[in-house]
Amino acid sequence: MKILVTGSNGLLGQKIIYGLLGDPLCLLPDDVRKKIKGEVQIIAAAKGENRVHRKDGYIYESLDITSKTEVENIFSKHQPNVVINTAAMTNVDACETKREECWAANVTAMQYICDTLEKLPSPAGEGLGVRLIHLSTDFVFDGMKGSEYVETDQPNPLHYYALSKLEGEKIVMASKLKWAILRTIIVYGIVDGNTRSNLVLWVKNNLEKKQRINVINDQFRAPTLSEDLAQACIMAAMKGAEGIYHVSGEKTYNILELANRIADFWKLDKSFINPISSVELNQPAKRPPYTGFIIEKAKRELDYNPRSFAEGLKIMDEQIKRYL
Ligand SMILES: NC(=O)c1ccc[n+]([C@@H]2O[C@H](COP(=O)([O-])OP(=O)(O)OC[C@H]3O[C@@H](n4cnc5c(N)ncnc54)[C@H](OP(=O)(O)O)[C@@H]3O)[C@@H](O)[C@H]2O)c1
């Protein structure tokens, strides 16, 4: 099996590469590692230089998914059986103000990817044999349900990033490919070179510097450990998953509670956390109040078994001590 991962410089992209390599930075269960070992050729593709520190065991290609020519050239050159598309413009507020850039990465690029993959021959030569695993977001929902979402709930995006991700989903679903869409929520973990922040690192880093942070007290999310999500993506590839999957942490928390837990874990001074409401914070893109997922389908079909938030923090802490 040949798996090509786009966005391999990002948090999830890096973890998928490490997972496929059997590297301690994303250690998968023994049975999954045994299945992958020697069976998978890995092509990591990202914009510009390769930022994954480990350089052996895979091929790296520079790939900007907003370039139709680059997508066509790289996909035709490698003819993957599976593409895991983690590449996206992910900064929600930047998407609100840089709308053309957002649409190019999250929507138009999806058309390039699907059109190109549809034209690739499958290994058996019957065509349309490539599987696309695409990443999407809880933000496709408006967060007004008041409880966890299932895959069949009706999306209603509140901001431009969410709209672009929903349009990307529609392109994947309308394609003739075999596809799976994995929606996820607040992904946290450690990235090589420390180039990307996330909720956990943002709280930890600011409190360590004794800098005051405004933390939202009226929004609820189910945080997702990057290693768990990477494993779900790899299992989706190995098991030939099809359809939409909700893949997040099991429990939904108030974001303020998450910040307090992060502070407690690293024994940091919580007095620098300033609770603030969504109205007071007034972010450019309006966030849904409550998004968590029912993850039964992923558990059933992808052997998904996410770690608790406390376990996730422990894994991050060990990696920070060993690798940063
Ligand atoms: N992180 C979350 O909390 C979260 C929540 C819900 C859904 N998701 C979805 O999960 C997926 C993975 O997110 P992540 O957490 O890994 O985010 P990330 O760390 O921001 O990674 C996204 C990667 O996409 C790359 N990228 C952006 N535009 C590109 C382009 N035109 N061509 C090629 N690569 C491009 C970025 O490259 P540079 O690094 O060079 O900028 C980045 O490395 C995304 O589809 C995202 O929408 C994430």
The ligand as an ORCA input file, in Angstrom:
! r2SCAN-3c Opt
* xyz 0 1
  N      -6.189     21.703     14.739
  C      -7.461     21.642     15.083
  O      -7.831     22.011     16.201
  C      -8.482     21.119     14.099
  C      -9.822     21.055     14.493
  C     -10.752     20.586     13.591
  C     -10.357     20.174     12.329
  N      -9.050     20.253     11.968
  C      -8.683     19.821     10.611
  O      -7.672     18.836     10.724
  C      -6.758     18.944      9.651
  C      -5.328     18.958     10.164
  O      -5.145     20.086     11.004
  P      -3.844     20.327     11.858
  O      -4.251     20.398     13.262
  O      -2.780     19.375     11.478
  O      -3.513     21.790     11.360
  P      -2.128     22.459     11.000
  O      -1.105     22.099     12.018
  O      -2.432     23.890     10.771
  O      -1.731     21.751      9.640
  C      -2.274     22.106      8.402
  C      -1.147     22.048      7.406
  O      -1.677     22.387      6.119
  C      -0.676     23.076      5.454
  N      -1.185     23.847      4.329
  C      -1.913     24.981      4.344
  N      -2.146     25.383      3.081
  C      -1.543     24.482      2.274
  C      -1.401     24.355      0.878
  N      -1.927     25.252      0.042
  N      -0.711     23.307      0.376
  C      -0.154     22.388      1.211
  N      -0.239     22.465      2.542
  C      -0.930     23.491      3.060
  C      -0.033     23.974      6.484
  O       1.251     24.312      5.991
  P       2.226     25.340      6.757
  O       2.582     24.631      8.028
  O       3.378     25.474      5.831
  O       1.436     26.581      6.973
  C      -0.020     23.054      7.702
  O       1.209     22.391      7.830
  C      -7.183     20.173      8.850
  O      -7.952     19.753      7.741
  C      -8.062     20.945      9.796
  O      -9.049     21.689      9.101
  C      -8.099     20.694     12.838
*
